[in-house]
């Protein structure tokens, strides 16, 4: 037979007696409800992690308050926390995999961009090499022109060696003895 505190439900199992049995329990639940409302107002409503922490803390307070149900509520809490941890781990893994997927998706375009950049740089190198060769030829032509001008200038500036003149005229009054 069922005790006066336990009742049955349609599934055939027993229902535990109500948690709220006294005015003190009602006041506690009212204070807990106010605590939850206050904490939820003080956080960002879009932050699910913070909301979870508020309700987890409230559930811990209920477990501490209700001694008769402590083992059952602790087991329930542990299962829920395992489930939530699994979901959070899945979300972290999904976030990581999404980043990896995006990186892999952009890799072909990145490789294409690198190849295009390499081709552009190769073209610039060819242009620079062509310009260097052209400038080298110009420089060589200027050097040879300058050298020719210097040679001509040295020839013009170079005094002609004085020639010793041999005068073969006869000076009157001088006679040569031979």
C-alpha positions in Angstrom: 0.0 0.0 0.0 1.1 3.6 -0.5 1.8 5.7 2.5 -0.3 8.8 3.0 2.5 11.0 1.7 3.0 9.1 -1.6 0.5 9.0 -4.4 0.3 7.1 -7.6 0.0 8.5 -11.1 -1.3 6.9 -14.3 2.0 5.3 -15.3 1.8 3.1 -12.2 4.8 4.7 -10.3 4.7 6.7 -7.2 4.7 10.4 -6.8 6.9 11.9 -4.2 5.3 14.1 -1.6 5.3 17.9 -2.4 8.4 19.9 -1.6 6.4 22.8 -0.3 4.8 21.7 3.0 5.0 24.7 5.1 4.8 28.5 5.0 8.6 28.6 5.5 9.1 26.6 2.3 6.7 29.0 0.4 8.7 32.0 1.6 11.9 30.3 0.6 10.6 29.6 -2.9 9.3 33.1 -3.2 12.8 34.5 -2.2 14.5 32.1 -4.6 12.2 33.3 -7.4 13.0 36.9 -6.6 16.7 36.1 -6.5 16.4 34.5 -10.0 14.5 37.5 -11.4 17.1 39.9 -9.9 20.0 38.0 -11.3 18.5 37.7 -14.7 17.9 41.4 -14.9 21.5 42.1 -14.0 22.9 40.0 -16.9 22.6 40.2 -20.7 19.6 38.1 -21.7 21.2 37.0 -24.9 24.1 35.3 -23.0 22.9 31.8 -22.5 25.9 30.8 -20.4 25.1 33.5 -17.8 21.5 32.4 -17.7 22.6 28.8 -17.2 24.8 29.9 -14.3 21.9 31.8 -12.6 19.6 28.8 -12.8 22.3 26.4 -11.8 23.0 28.4 -8.7 19.3 28.6 -7.8 19.1 24.8 -8.2 22.0 24.3 -5.9 20.2 26.5 -3.3 17.1 24.3 -3.7 19.2 21.1 -3.2 20.7 22.7 -0.1 17.3 23.7 1.3 15.4 20.4 0.7 17.2 17.7 2.7 14.7 14.9 1.9 15.2 15.1 -1.9 18.9 16.0 -1.9 20.2 12.6 -3.4 17.5 12.6 -6.1 18.0 16.3 -7.0 21.8 15.9 -7.0 21.6 12.9 -9.4 19.2 14.9 -11.6 21.5 17.9 -11.5 24.5 15.7 -12.4 22.7 14.2 -15.4 21.6 17.7 -16.6 25.1 19.1 -16.2 26.6 16.1 -18.2 24.0 16.7 -20.9 24.7 20.4 -21.0 28.5 19.8 -21.0 28.1 17.4 -24.0 26.0 20.1 -25.8 28.6 22.8 -25.1 31.4 20.5 -26.2 29.5 19.8 -29.4 29.1 23.6 -29.9 32.8 24.2 -29.4 33.7 21.4 -31.8 31.2 22.7 -34.3 32.6 26.2 -34.1 36.1 24.8 -34.5 35.1 22.6 -37.5 33.2 25.6 -39.0 36.4 27.6 -38.9 38.4 24.7 -40.4 35.7 24.3 -43.1 35.8 28.0 -44.0 39.6 27.8 -44.2 39.5 24.8 -46.5 36.8 26.5 -48.6 38.9 29.6 -49.1 42.1 27.6 -49.7 41.6 27.1 -53.5 40.9 30.8 -54.0 43.9 31.6 -51.8 46.1 29.3 -53.9 44.8 30.9 -57.0 45.5 34.3 -55.6 49.1 33.2 -54.7 49.7 31.8 -58.2 48.3 35.0 -59.8 50.6 37.1 -57.5 53.5 34.9 -58.4 52.8 35.4 -62.1 52.5 39.2 -61.6 55.8 39.2 -59.7 57.4 37.1 -62.4 56.2 39.6 -65.1 57.6 42.5 -63.0 60.9 40.7 -62.7 61.1 40.3 -66.5 60.3 44.0 -67.0 62.9 45.0 -64.4 65.5 42.6 -66.1 64.7 44.1 -69.5 65.0 47.7 -68.1 68.3 46.8 -66.4 69.7 45.5 -69.6 68.6 48.5 -71.6 70.0 50.8 -68.9 73.3 48.9 -68.9 73.6 49.3 -72.7 72.8 53.0 -72.4 75.4 53.4 -69.7 78.0 51.6 -71.8 77.2 53.8 -74.8 77.5 56.9 -72.6 80.8 55.7 -71.2 82.2 55.0 -74.6 81.1 58.4 -75.9 82.6 60.1 -72.9 85.9 58.2 -73.3 86.0 59.2 -77.0 85.4 62.8 -76.1 88.2 62.7 -73.4 90.6 61.1 -75.9 89.8 63.9 -78.5 90.1 66.5 -75.8 93.5 65.2 -74.7 94.7 65.3 -78.3 93.6 68.9 -78.7 94.9 70.0 -75.4 98.2 68.2 -75.8 100.9 70.6 -76.9 102.8 69.6 -79.9 106.4 68.9 -79.1 108.6 71.7 -80.2 110.6 70.9 -83.1 114.2 71.9 -83.1 114.7 74.0 -86.2 117.9 73.8 -88.0 118.4 77.0 -89.9 120.5 76.5 -92.9 120.8 80.1 -93.9 124.2 81.8 -93.9 124.7 84.5 -91.4 126.9 87.2 -92.9 130.3 87.3 -91.3 130.2 83.7 -90.2 131.9 81.2 -92.1 131.9 77.6 -91.6 135.0 75.6 -91.7 134.7 72.4 -93.1 
